Amino acid sequence: MDREQEEMQFLGVFGIYKEAYKIILSWRKIFSQITLALILPLCCIFLAHIEVSNVLFAKIINNEEELEETQAGTRKYEKLSDMISSEWAYFWLFKFVYFTFLLIFSLLSTAAVVYTIACIYTAREVTFKKVMSVVPKVWKRLMVTFLSIFIAVFVYNVVSMLVIITCVFLIAPIKVGLPVLFLLLVLYFIGLVYMSIIWQLASVVSVLEEASGIKAMLKSGELIKGKMWMAIIIYFMLNLSYAALHIVFEKMVVHGSSLGILNRLSFGILCLLLLLVLFLFGLVIQTVIYFVCKSYHHENIDKSALSDHLEVYLGEYVPLKSKDVQLEQFDV
């Protein structure tokens, strides 16, 4: 990152994309190693989940359709009923295992990429071995932040559903109720997007600053002020790309039996490669957004202090303190 911090605040959406591309290209060796070690398993888990979920769910649907055509009380009915119960249990167990491994590799990848970019920013020598030694310690802080945002999102969803259901029952006329319901759903969606953006920025804050959990969320909320529209545009662009890849993989690989094994395999490999690039690009972008927001709020990051705190000191990861990341305000 050879760009001066004062200049970072002027980066727009495409400027951030360009900066992320330059960082990855300039340090492609270390990012390739991180991708192969952490992001590749993450992407394989993501794509495998789509395939396996489709197979398990298809079996459940077929058995349920057969159950409806079977007379109740018969031996076959009881056998199908027990089979469906077991299949649902396997399905939800698979989902639990999937989300557990997805979370682990997602947080590890975030820690590795953010730490690497911080080392690049401070012109400190960074090696894959050093990154992997620091990542497990940083991961603990990210887990605290994730659990905090998970609880916050859970409470938000419960409260939102209660409000929506209450309004549906209170507003009887359909002509009035539907517009109100639509407005409530739009507001709910906006809140969910806002919390997602806060979580992404809070993850970077958790790695580079002493804040984690609720403090990291509050800090990211302060940082994103003034740059919200930029973050929203990037959020939608990345998620639309994920959605497009998901649709292509489902259509061409999961449901593409008519294409033949070789074509399905080719599309599967292509989707995996594109997903690798997208995941890495997204992680680099969210770290660049952090530096853009710090610059926009005139919070100068002392590079020497950041460099010192990024080191592993006596085997322990030492996060930045507030005085280091907000050492002084510079004039534009």
ABEGO torsion letter per residue (X at the ends): XABBAAAAAABBAAAAAAAAAAAAAAAAAAAAAAAAAAAAAAAAAAAAAAAAAAAAAAAAAAAAAAAAABBBGBAAAAAAAAAAAAAAAAAAAAAAAAAAAAAAAAAAAAAAAAAAAAAAAAGBBBBAAAAAAAAAAAAAAAAAAAAAAAAAAAAAAAAAAAAAAAAAAABABAAAAAAAAAAAAAAAAAAAAAAAAAAAAAAAAAAABABBEAAAAAAAAAAABGAAAAAAAAAAAAAAAAAAAAAAAAAAAAAAAAAEAAAAAAAAAAAAAAAAAAAAAAAAAAAAAAAAAAAAAGBBBBAAAAAAAABBBGGBBBBBBAAAAAABBBBX
